[in-house]
Amino acid sequence: MRFPALLTWLAYPAYVWQGLGVRRRTTRMLPAQGPVMHEISGEAPAISLLVLGDSSAASVGIGNSEDGLAAQLAVLISQRTGRTVRWRAAGFNSATSGQIRDLVLPNLSADPWTHIVLAIGTNDTKNFHSVPRFKRSSAGCSTACAPNGRRRAWCGRRCWSSRGHRRCRRCLAKSWKSAPRR
C-alpha cells in the first residue's frame, strides 16, 4: 500500500512540469461580445436580476452574451412570469469569491435587485482555498446584497467575523451615508 504512494510522490516533479506546460499552451478564453445589461419587456412590476460570479456569470467562452447565464435566466423568468426582467451580468474569468467581493461588488451601481444569483466557488476550489476562507469570502458576497434587494455598505474583511455585520461600528457609520435603511 505504501509503494504506490511513494511512486506518486516520486513522480510529483513530472506532474508539476506537465501541468506548467499545459497551463502555458492553453489559450485563455475571452468574455462574450454584447451587452452585460439588458431588459426584456413584459408586464409591471419589473424583476431586477443580478448574476454575479466567475467566468460562468461573465459568459466566458460564449460568442454572444445573449447566450450566457444571465440572459438565458432572464428569458426563462420572463416567459414563466410574463413580467419585465432587467438583468445584469457582473464577473470575470478565474474570479474567486474574495475577488468578487473586493473588485466587482464595490463597482456595481446600488440598484435595487430583486433576484441575485451568486456563481462562485469553482475557482476557490481550484486554487485550494480553505473552507473557512471560502466561507468568509462568500459570506461577504452574500451579505453585501441585502435580502430586500438593497445593497449594503461594508467596510472590509474585518466585518465578516463572528460579531456580525450589523455590530461593526465602521459598517454602521458607512451604511448611514451610502445605503438606504428601513
ZAVO-530573 format. One record per residue (C-alpha): residue number from 1; residue in three letters; y, z, x. Coordinates in pm, whole numbers. Layout:
residues N
<site><resi>NUM</resi><resn>ALA</resn><yy>Y</yy><zz>Z</zz><xx>X</xx></site>
...
This chain:
residues 182
<site><resi>1</resi><resn>MET</resn><yy>0</yy><zz>0</zz><xx>0</xx></site>
<site><resi>2</resi><resn>ARG</resn><yy>241</yy><zz>72</zz><xx>285</xx></site>
<site><resi>3</resi><resn>PHE</resn><yy>163</yy><zz>-251</zz><xx>469</xx></site>
<site><resi>4</resi><resn>PRO</resn><yy>326</yy><zz>-488</zz><xx>211</xx></site>
<site><resi>5</resi><resn>ALA</resn><yy>633</yy><zz>-263</zz><xx>202</xx></site>
<site><resi>6</resi><resn>LEU</resn><yy>654</yy><zz>-274</zz><xx>580</xx></site>
<site><resi>7</resi><resn>LEU</resn><yy>629</yy><zz>-654</zz><xx>577</xx></site>
<site><resi>8</resi><resn>THR</resn><yy>908</yy><zz>-671</zz><xx>321</xx></site>
<site><resi>9</resi><resn>TRP</resn><yy>1138</yy><zz>-463</zz><xx>542</xx></site>
<site><resi>10</resi><resn>LEU</resn><yy>1048</yy><zz>-665</zz><xx>850</xx></site>
<site><resi>11</resi><resn>ALA</resn><yy>1138</yy><zz>-985</zz><xx>663</xx></site>
<site><resi>12</resi><resn>TYR</resn><yy>1474</yy><zz>-840</zz><xx>548</xx></site>
<site><resi>13</resi><resn>PRO</resn><yy>1683</yy><zz>-1026</zz><xx>814</xx></site>
<site><resi>14</resi><resn>ALA</resn><yy>1531</yy><zz>-1356</zz><xx>698</xx></site>
<site><resi>15</resi><resn>TYR</resn><yy>1622</yy><zz>-1270</zz><xx>337</xx></site>
<site><resi>16</resi><resn>VAL</resn><yy>1981</yy><zz>-1196</zz><xx>437</xx></site>
<site><resi>17</resi><resn>TRP</resn><yy>2008</yy><zz>-1520</zz><xx>638</xx></site>
<site><resi>18</resi><resn>GLN</resn><yy>1867</yy><zz>-1723</zz><xx>349</xx></site>
<site><resi>19</resi><resn>GLY</resn><yy>2095</yy><zz>-1551</zz><xx>95</xx></site>
<site><resi>20</resi><resn>LEU</resn><yy>2406</yy><zz>-1616</zz><xx>303</xx></site>
<site><resi>21</resi><resn>GLY</resn><yy>2309</yy><zz>-1983</zz><xx>335</xx></site>
<site><resi>22</resi><resn>VAL</resn><yy>2263</yy><zz>-2021</zz><xx>-40</xx></site>
<site><resi>23</resi><resn>ARG</resn><yy>2596</yy><zz>-1850</zz><xx>-104</xx></site>
<site><resi>24</resi><resn>ARG</resn><yy>2772</yy><zz>-2080</zz><xx>144</xx></site>
<site><resi>25</resi><resn>ARG</resn><yy>2624</yy><zz>-2402</zz><xx>-5</xx></site>
<site><resi>26</resi><resn>THR</resn><yy>2669</yy><zz>-2312</zz><xx>-372</xx></site>
<site><resi>27</resi><resn>THR</resn><yy>2980</yy><zz>-2454</zz><xx>-534</xx></site>
<site><resi>28</resi><resn>ARG</resn><yy>3199</yy><zz>-2217</zz><xx>-734</xx></site>
<site><resi>29</resi><resn>MET</resn><yy>3248</yy><zz>-2335</zz><xx>-1092</xx></site>
<site><resi>30</resi><resn>LEU</resn><yy>3592</yy><zz>-2367</zz><xx>-1244</xx></site>
<site><resi>31</resi><resn>PRO</resn><yy>3713</yy><zz>-2230</zz><xx>-1579</xx></site>
<site><resi>32</resi><resn>ALA</resn><yy>3715</yy><zz>-2467</zz><xx>-1874</xx></site>
<site><resi>33</resi><resn>GLN</resn><yy>4003</yy><zz>-2703</zz><xx>-1942</xx></site>
<site><resi>34</resi><resn>GLY</resn><yy>4202</yy><zz>-2641</zz><xx>-2258</xx></site>
<site><resi>35</resi><resn>PRO</resn><yy>4382</yy><zz>-2359</zz><xx>-2434</xx></site>
<site><resi>36</resi><resn>VAL</resn><yy>4297</yy><zz>-1991</zz><xx>-2385</xx></site>
<site><resi>37</resi><resn>MET</resn><yy>4477</yy><zz>-1909</zz><xx>-2711</xx></site>
<site><resi>38</resi><resn>HIS</resn><yy>4438</yy><zz>-2090</zz><xx>-3039</xx></site>
<site><resi>39</resi><resn>GLU</resn><yy>4447</yy><zz>-2041</zz><xx>-3415</xx></site>
<site><resi>40</resi><resn>ILE</resn><yy>4201</yy><zz>-2161</zz><xx>-3678</xx></site>
<site><resi>41</resi><resn>SER</resn><yy>4369</yy><zz>-2193</zz><xx>-4017</xx></site>
<site><resi>42</resi><resn>GLY</resn><yy>4244</yy><zz>-2016</zz><xx>-4325</xx></site>
<site><resi>43</resi><resn>GLU</resn><yy>4345</yy><zz>-1751</zz><xx>-4576</xx></site>
<site><resi>44</resi><resn>ALA</resn><yy>4562</yy><zz>-1448</zz><xx>-4504</xx></site>
<site><resi>45</resi><resn>PRO</resn><yy>4537</yy><zz>-1182</zz><xx>-4363</xx></site>
<site><resi>46</resi><resn>ALA</resn><yy>4460</yy><zz>-1323</zz><xx>-4022</xx></site>
<site><resi>47</resi><resn>ILE</resn><yy>4191</yy><zz>-1189</zz><xx>-3790</xx></site>
<site><resi>48</resi><resn>SER</resn><yy>4302</yy><zz>-1148</zz><xx>-3428</xx></site>
<site><resi>49</resi><resn>LEU</resn><yy>4015</yy><zz>-1190</zz><xx>-3180</xx></site>
<site><resi>50</resi><resn>LEU</resn><yy>4036</yy><zz>-1098</zz><xx>-2812</xx></site>
<site><resi>51</resi><resn>VAL</resn><yy>3743</yy><zz>-1192</zz><xx>-2588</xx></site>
<site><resi>52</resi><resn>LEU</resn><yy>3778</yy><zz>-1006</zz><xx>-2261</xx></site>
<site><resi>53</resi><resn>GLY</resn><yy>3550</yy><zz>-1019</zz><xx>-1961</xx></site>
<site><resi>54</resi><resn>ASP</resn><yy>3395</yy><zz>-1212</zz><xx>-1677</xx></site>
<site><resi>55</resi><resn>SER</resn><yy>3302</yy><zz>-1578</zz><xx>-1648</xx></site>
<site><resi>56</resi><resn>SER</resn><yy>3143</yy><zz>-1588</zz><xx>-1993</xx></site>
<site><resi>57</resi><resn>ALA</resn><yy>3473</yy><zz>-1488</zz><xx>-2152</xx></site>
<site><resi>58</resi><resn>ALA</resn><yy>3669</yy><zz>-1730</zz><xx>-1931</xx></site>
<site><resi>59</resi><resn>SER</resn><yy>3433</yy><zz>-2020</zz><xx>-2023</xx></site>
<site><resi>60</resi><resn>VAL</resn><yy>3345</yy><zz>-2089</zz><xx>-1660</xx></site>
<site><resi>61</resi><resn>GLY</resn><yy>3120</yy><zz>-2391</zz><xx>-1614</xx></site>
<site><resi>62</resi><resn>ILE</resn><yy>3203</yy><zz>-2546</zz><xx>-1951</xx></site>
<site><resi>63</resi><resn>GLY</resn><yy>3406</yy><zz>-2865</zz><xx>-1980</xx></site>
<site><resi>64</resi><resn>ASN</resn><yy>3638</yy><zz>-2763</zz><xx>-2267</xx></site>
<site><resi>65</resi><resn>SER</resn><yy>3749</yy><zz>-2418</zz><xx>-2377</xx></site>
<site><resi>66</resi><resn>GLU</resn><yy>3672</yy><zz>-2518</zz><xx>-2738</xx></site>
<site><resi>67</resi><resn>ASP</resn><yy>3304</yy><zz>-2488</zz><xx>-2643</xx></site>
<site><resi>68</resi><resn>GLY</resn><yy>3347</yy><zz>-2140</zz><xx>-2493</xx></site>
<site><resi>69</resi><resn>LEU</resn><yy>3252</yy><zz>-1798</zz><xx>-2626</xx></site>
<site><resi>70</resi><resn>ALA</resn><yy>3592</yy><zz>-1709</zz><xx>-2778</xx></site>
<site><resi>71</resi><resn>ALA</resn><yy>3640</yy><zz>-2040</zz><xx>-2959</xx></site>
<site><resi>72</resi><resn>GLN</resn><yy>3285</yy><zz>-2053</zz><xx>-3093</xx></site>
<site><resi>73</resi><resn>LEU</resn><yy>3302</yy><zz>-1692</zz><xx>-3211</xx></site>
<site><resi>74</resi><resn>ALA</resn><yy>3635</yy><zz>-1764</zz><xx>-3382</xx></site>
<site><resi>75</resi><resn>VAL</resn><yy>3485</yy><zz>-2065</zz><xx>-3559</xx></site>
<site><resi>76</resi><resn>LEU</resn><yy>3191</yy><zz>-1855</zz><xx>-3684</xx></site>
<site><resi>77</resi><resn>ILE</resn><yy>3420</yy><zz>-1577</zz><xx>-3809</xx></site>
<site><resi>78</resi><resn>SER</resn><yy>3647</yy><zz>-1827</zz><xx>-3982</xx></site>
<site><resi>79</resi><resn>GLN</resn><yy>3354</yy><zz>-2005</zz><xx>-4150</xx></site>
<site><resi>80</resi><resn>ARG</resn><yy>3196</yy><zz>-1683</zz><xx>-4275</xx></site>
<site><resi>81</resi><resn>THR</resn><yy>3516</yy><zz>-1511</zz><xx>-4393</xx></site>
<site><resi>82</resi><resn>GLY</resn><yy>3741</yy><zz>-1807</zz><xx>-4478</xx></site>
<site><resi>83</resi><resn>ARG</resn><yy>4029</yy><zz>-1627</zz><xx>-4306</xx></site>
<site><resi>84</resi><resn>THR</resn><yy>4270</yy><zz>-1740</zz><xx>-4038</xx></site>
<site><resi>85</resi><resn>VAL</resn><yy>4148</yy><zz>-1647</zz><xx>-3690</xx></site>
<site><resi>86</resi><resn>ARG</resn><yy>4381</yy><zz>-1620</zz><xx>-3390</xx></site>
<site><resi>87</resi><resn>TRP</resn><yy>4179</yy><zz>-1599</zz><xx>-3069</xx></site>
<site><resi>88</resi><resn>ARG</resn><yy>4250</yy><zz>-1535</zz><xx>-2702</xx></site>
<site><resi>89</resi><resn>ALA</resn><yy>4011</yy><zz>-1554</zz><xx>-2406</xx></site>
<site><resi>90</resi><resn>ALA</resn><yy>4101</yy><zz>-1342</zz><xx>-2103</xx></site>
<site><resi>91</resi><resn>GLY</resn><yy>3896</yy><zz>-1303</zz><xx>-1789</xx></site>
<site><resi>92</resi><resn>PHE</resn><yy>3798</yy><zz>-1468</zz><xx>-1465</xx></site>
<site><resi>93</resi><resn>ASN</resn><yy>3498</yy><zz>-1569</zz><xx>-1257</xx></site>
<site><resi>94</resi><resn>SER</resn><yy>3292</yy><zz>-1287</zz><xx>-1097</xx></site>
<site><resi>95</resi><resn>ALA</resn><yy>3510</yy><zz>-1016</zz><xx>-1251</xx></site>
<site><resi>96</resi><resn>THR</resn><yy>3380</yy><zz>-661</zz><xx>-1255</xx></site>
<site><resi>97</resi><resn>SER</resn><yy>3480</yy><zz>-415</zz><xx>-1526</xx></site>
<site><resi>98</resi><resn>GLY</resn><yy>3720</yy><zz>-243</zz><xx>-1286</xx></site>
<site><resi>99</resi><resn>GLN</resn><yy>3892</yy><zz>-572</zz><xx>-1208</xx></site>
<site><resi>100</resi><resn>ILE</resn><yy>3925</yy><zz>-649</zz><xx>-1578</xx></site>
<site><resi>101</resi><resn>ARG</resn><yy>4079</yy><zz>-306</zz><xx>-1632</xx></site>
<site><resi>102</resi><resn>ASP</resn><yy>4317</yy><zz>-330</zz><xx>-1336</xx></site>
<site><resi>103</resi><resn>LEU</resn><yy>4410</yy><zz>-700</zz><xx>-1328</xx></site>
<site><resi>104</resi><resn>VAL</resn><yy>4362</yy><zz>-852</zz><xx>-1673</xx></site>
<site><resi>105</resi><resn>LEU</resn><yy>4447</yy><zz>-576</zz><xx>-1922</xx></site>
<site><resi>106</resi><resn>PRO</resn><yy>4792</yy><zz>-492</zz><xx>-1778</xx></site>
<site><resi>107</resi><resn>ASN</resn><yy>4892</yy><zz>-858</zz><xx>-1805</xx></site>
<site><resi>108</resi><resn>LEU</resn><yy>4794</yy><zz>-906</zz><xx>-2171</xx></site>
<site><resi>109</resi><resn>SER</resn><yy>5055</yy><zz>-900</zz><xx>-2440</xx></site>
<site><resi>110</resi><resn>ALA</resn><yy>5041</yy><zz>-599</zz><xx>-2671</xx></site>
<site><resi>111</resi><resn>ASP</resn><yy>4930</yy><zz>-800</zz><xx>-2973</xx></site>
<site><resi>112</resi><resn>PRO</resn><yy>4753</yy><zz>-606</zz><xx>-3249</xx></site>
<site><resi>113</resi><resn>TRP</resn><yy>4394</yy><zz>-727</zz><xx>-3200</xx></site>
<site><resi>114</resi><resn>THR</resn><yy>4168</yy><zz>-660</zz><xx>-3496</xx></site>
<site><resi>115</resi><resn>HIS</resn><yy>3847</yy><zz>-756</zz><xx>-3312</xx></site>
<site><resi>116</resi><resn>ILE</resn><yy>3777</yy><zz>-716</zz><xx>-2940</xx></site>
<site><resi>117</resi><resn>VAL</resn><yy>3471</yy><zz>-843</zz><xx>-2753</xx></site>
<site><resi>118</resi><resn>LEU</resn><yy>3405</yy><zz>-697</zz><xx>-2407</xx></site>
<site><resi>119</resi><resn>ALA</resn><yy>3179</yy><zz>-921</zz><xx>-2198</xx></site>
<site><resi>120</resi><resn>ILE</resn><yy>3141</yy><zz>-705</zz><xx>-1889</xx></site>
<site><resi>121</resi><resn>GLY</resn><yy>2866</yy><zz>-556</zz><xx>-1677</xx></site>
<site><resi>122</resi><resn>THR</resn><yy>2682</yy><zz>-854</zz><xx>-1529</xx></site>
<site><resi>123</resi><resn>ASN</resn><yy>2889</yy><zz>-864</zz><xx>-1211</xx></site>
<site><resi>124</resi><resn>ASP</resn><yy>2886</yy><zz>-485</zz><xx>-1182</xx></site>
<site><resi>125</resi><resn>THR</resn><yy>2507</yy><zz>-504</zz><xx>-1172</xx></site>
<site><resi>126</resi><resn>LYS</resn><yy>2509</yy><zz>-798</zz><xx>-931</xx></site>
<site><resi>127</resi><resn>ASN</resn><yy>2742</yy><zz>-605</zz><xx>-698</xx></site>
<site><resi>128</resi><resn>PHE</resn><yy>2520</yy><zz>-293</zz><xx>-715</xx></site>
<site><resi>129</resi><resn>HIS</resn><yy>2786</yy><zz>-69</zz><xx>-871</xx></site>
<site><resi>130</resi><resn>SER</resn><yy>2655</yy><zz>275</zz><xx>-958</xx></site>
<site><resi>131</resi><resn>VAL</resn><yy>2614</yy><zz>380</zz><xx>-1320</xx></site>
<site><resi>132</resi><resn>PRO</resn><yy>2896</yy><zz>641</zz><xx>-1301</xx></site>
<site><resi>133</resi><resn>ARG</resn><yy>3130</yy><zz>381</zz><xx>-1150</xx></site>
<site><resi>134</resi><resn>PHE</resn><yy>3046</yy><zz>132</zz><xx>-1426</xx></site>
<site><resi>135</resi><resn>LYS</resn><yy>3096</yy><zz>399</zz><xx>-1694</xx></site>
<site><resi>136</resi><resn>ARG</resn><yy>3440</yy><zz>486</zz><xx>-1557</xx></site>
<site><resi>137</resi><resn>SER</resn><yy>3545</yy><zz>121</zz><xx>-1538</xx></site>
<site><resi>138</resi><resn>SER</resn><yy>3405</yy><zz>16</zz><xx>-1874</xx></site>
<site><resi>139</resi><resn>ALA</resn><yy>3549</yy><zz>325</zz><xx>-2043</xx></site>
<site><resi>140</resi><resn>GLY</resn><yy>3884</yy><zz>220</zz><xx>-1902</xx></site>
<site><resi>141</resi><resn>CYS</resn><yy>3844</yy><zz>-123</zz><xx>-2059</xx></site>
<site><resi>142</resi><resn>SER</resn><yy>3735</yy><zz>5</zz><xx>-2398</xx></site>
<site><resi>143</resi><resn>THR</resn><yy>3989</yy><zz>285</zz><xx>-2430</xx></site>
<site><resi>144</resi><resn>ALA</resn><yy>4275</yy><zz>61</zz><xx>-2319</xx></site>
<site><resi>145</resi><resn>CYS</resn><yy>4249</yy><zz>-105</zz><xx>-2659</xx></site>
<site><resi>146</resi><resn>ALA</resn><yy>4291</yy><zz>139</zz><xx>-2947</xx></site>
<site><resi>147</resi><resn>PRO</resn><yy>4037</yy><zz>124</zz><xx>-3228</xx></site>
<site><resi>148</resi><resn>ASN</resn><yy>4310</yy><zz>36</zz><xx>-3477</xx></site>
<site><resi>149</resi><resn>GLY</resn><yy>4396</yy><zz>-275</zz><xx>-3276</xx></site>
<site><resi>150</resi><resn>ARG</resn><yy>4696</yy><zz>-134</zz><xx>-3092</xx></site>
<site><resi>151</resi><resn>ARG</resn><yy>4689</yy><zz>-145</zz><xx>-2717</xx></site>
<site><resi>152</resi><resn>ARG</resn><yy>4710</yy><zz>193</zz><xx>-2548</xx></site>
<site><resi>153</resi><resn>ALA</resn><yy>4903</yy><zz>254</zz><xx>-2231</xx></site>
<site><resi>154</resi><resn>TRP</resn><yy>4722</yy><zz>410</zz><xx>-1939</xx></site>
<site><resi>155</resi><resn>CYS</resn><yy>4826</yy><zz>547</zz><xx>-1604</xx></site>
<site><resi>156</resi><resn>GLY</resn><yy>4529</yy><zz>452</zz><xx>-1388</xx></site>
<site><resi>157</resi><resn>ARG</resn><yy>4185</yy><zz>557</zz><xx>-1280</xx></site>
<site><resi>158</resi><resn>ARG</resn><yy>4254</yy><zz>928</zz><xx>-1290</xx></site>
<site><resi>159</resi><resn>CYS</resn><yy>4271</yy><zz>928</zz><xx>-1670</xx></site>
<site><resi>160</resi><resn>TRP</resn><yy>3911</yy><zz>839</zz><xx>-1720</xx></site>
<site><resi>161</resi><resn>SER</resn><yy>3786</yy><zz>1182</zz><xx>-1617</xx></site>
<site><resi>162</resi><resn>SER</resn><yy>3613</yy><zz>1427</zz><xx>-1848</xx></site>
<site><resi>163</resi><resn>ARG</resn><yy>3954</yy><zz>1565</zz><xx>-1953</xx></site>
<site><resi>164</resi><resn>GLY</resn><yy>4010</yy><zz>1257</zz><xx>-2162</xx></site>
<site><resi>165</resi><resn>HIS</resn><yy>4292</yy><zz>1008</zz><xx>-2200</xx></site>
<site><resi>166</resi><resn>ARG</resn><yy>4497</yy><zz>1191</zz><xx>-2462</xx></site>
<site><resi>167</resi><resn>ARG</resn><yy>4531</yy><zz>1505</zz><xx>-2247</xx></site>
<site><resi>168</resi><resn>CYS</resn><yy>4666</yy><zz>1327</zz><xx>-1941</xx></site>
<site><resi>169</resi><resn>ARG</resn><yy>5041</yy><zz>1400</zz><xx>-1908</xx></site>
<site><resi>170</resi><resn>ARG</resn><yy>5119</yy><zz>1074</zz><xx>-1732</xx></site>
<site><resi>171</resi><resn>CYS</resn><yy>4948</yy><zz>873</zz><xx>-2007</xx></site>
<site><resi>172</resi><resn>LEU</resn><yy>5124</yy><zz>1064</zz><xx>-2281</xx></site>
<site><resi>173</resi><resn>ALA</resn><yy>5460</yy><zz>1004</zz><xx>-2114</xx></site>
<site><resi>174</resi><resn>LYS</resn><yy>5392</yy><zz>631</zz><xx>-2077</xx></site>
<site><resi>175</resi><resn>SER</resn><yy>5246</yy><zz>591</zz><xx>-2425</xx></site>
<site><resi>176</resi><resn>TRP</resn><yy>5570</yy><zz>706</zz><xx>-2589</xx></site>
<site><resi>177</resi><resn>LYS</resn><yy>5751</yy><zz>423</zz><xx>-2412</xx></site>
<site><resi>178</resi><resn>SER</resn><yy>5507</yy><zz>134</zz><xx>-2443</xx></site>
<site><resi>179</resi><resn>ALA</resn><yy>5257</yy><zz>180</zz><xx>-2724</xx></site>
<site><resi>180</resi><resn>PRO</resn><yy>5321</yy><zz>244</zz><xx>-3093</xx></site>
<site><resi>181</resi><resn>ARG</resn><yy>5169</yy><zz>570</zz><xx>-3218</xx></site>
<site><resi>182</resi><resn>ARG</resn><yy>5062</yy><zz>685</zz><xx>-3561</xx></site>
